[in-house]
Each structure stands twice: as structure tokens, then as C-alpha cells.
């Protein structure tokens, strides 16, 4: 299972992602693809032509939590690894 949430991604690039994943809500894609396709989708997100694109991908993985996460761009939140567990933290303003 893969969940991908993107912000500020051009419609054409979102259309490319929708070949593999269903856009359940604006900017939120869900699907079940193999690791190779998942990584190709992530590479497309990272190569986005829009410099303001940010994204979060959560996918099933053989970890203690049963999933892994990736982020790119400049989101207000970021992933923190604490002894093998992933948490999401918020950047403090000011």
C-alpha cells in the first residue's frame, strides 16, 4: 500500500502519477504498487518542475511500525527517526 500526498505539483505531473495510483482527494494518491514502481513515482515527485512542490509518501515496509515515510520539498513538518521509529515533527515558527 502506498499513500502519496503532494502540494503545489503541476497538473500534468499529477496526471502521470495517476497512471499508477488513484487520486482519492486533490493531491492525495493511494494504490498498491511494487517497490520499483513506487521508487519511480517518488523520483518523478523529486524531479518535479515546480520548485514549490512538497510531498509525503507513506508505504508498507518491513519495519517495526509496518510502514516507512519519505518527505521532499519544504513542508512545515519533517520526519524524525528515534531508535528505528519514525515520528513527524513540526517546525517552530519564529
C-alpha positions, 0 to 999 in steps of 0.5 A: 500500500502506498499513500502519496500526498503532494502540494503545489505539483503541476497538473500534468505531473499529477496526471502521470502519477495517476497512471499508477495510483488513484487520486482519492482527494486533490493531491492525495494518491493511494494504490498498491504498487511494487517497490520499483514502481513506487521508487519511480513515482517518488523520483518523478515527485523529486524531479518535479518542475515546480520548485514549490512542490512538497510531498509525503509518501507513506508505504508498507515496509518491513519495519517495526511500525509496518510502514516507512515515510519519505518527505521532499520539498519544504513542508512545515513538518519533517520526519524524525527517526528515534531508535528505528521509529519514525515520528513527524515533527513540526517546525517552530515558527519564529 
